[in-house]
Amino acid sequence: MVGCSRRGTREGRSHALAVLHEVLAWEMAVTRCGYGRLRDMSTPSERIFAQPEDGTELRDFLSPQARHPMTLARTADRIADGVALREAVADFIDDLRWARDHDDVTRRIAERPRDVDPRTDAYLGALAEHVAAERALAAPVWSIEAGRFLARTWWPRYPGLWARAIVESPAAFRRRGILLDAGMLSRV
């Protein structure tokens, strides 16, 4: 569940309601458009990603901007508040799927996150640059500041993953001294 670390907190309830609103908006758009035969589809994702019959897309029926998008600045705040880096980044990546367009993605990565620690700062800088490169956007200025690069290489915890990390690490992470396998940045 997105934001499960915030369960019970005011921010957690607010974020959960925002995510629920987004999911319901998709469901309503699917229903309004008559995408596929909804009764025959067993899971919400089958209904959400059903192929349209008239060429319209679900995004055509959603508001132009998400109500409470997860930004890298909020991700840094969550990490500073004790949420694990991996979990906070996973929530950001999950929420990024809902980005409407390039402007929405730019808004989510543009604000400079607060400084947490050298590793986290470098990781968030690399993530901003990586997301921008994937979407053919300019990397935010804050992401290439001197404090966003590590002096020593940050290797995966298990030595058995080192070779894979050397090969698969995205360029934005590798140039900052962060080696990870590509699966760390993809969500199912």
C-alpha positions, 0 to 999 in steps of 0.5 A, a space after each residue: 500500500 502506498 504510504 503504509 509507513 504513515 498509517 494512523 498519522 494525519 499526513 498518512 490519512 490525507 495521502 491515502 485519501 488522495 490516492 483513493 481519490 485518484 483511483 476512484 477517478 480512474 474507475 469513474 473514467 473507465 465506467 464513463 467511457 465504456 472501456 471494455 466489458 467491466 463486469 468481466 474484468 476481475 481486478 481493478 488494474 484490468 478495468 483501469 488499463 482496459 483498451 478504449 474502443 473509441 480512441 480516447 484515453 483515461 487521462 482525458 477525463 482526469 483533472 489536469 493536476 493531481 491534488 497531492 502529488 508526491 514530490 522529491 521534497 516531500 520524499 526527503 521530509 519523510 526520510 528525515 522523519 524516519 521512513 526508510 530511503 527505499 520505502 520513501 523512494 518506492 512511494 515516490 516512484 509509485 505516485 509518479 505513475 500518475 503524473 499527467 504530463 511533463 509539467 506535472 513531472 517537472 513540478 514533482 522534481 523541481 523543488 530542492 529537497 532538504 539536506 538529510 545526509 550525504 547518501 540520501 542527498 546524492 540518491 535524491 539528486 540522482 533520482 531527479 536526474 534519472 526521472 528527468 532523463 527518462 522523460 526528456 526533461 532538463 535536470 533540476 539545478 539542485 540535482 547537480 550541486 556539489 553536495 549531491 555526489 558521493 566521495 566514496 562508492 555506495 555499493 549494494 549490501 550483498 557482494 553477490 549483487 555488485 557485478 550486476 549493479 556495476 552493469 545495470 546502475 543508471 548513469 545518473 546514479 553511477 556518476 554519483 558513486 551509487 551502484 544499484 541494480 535497475 530493479 530498484 527503480 522499477 515497480 510492479 
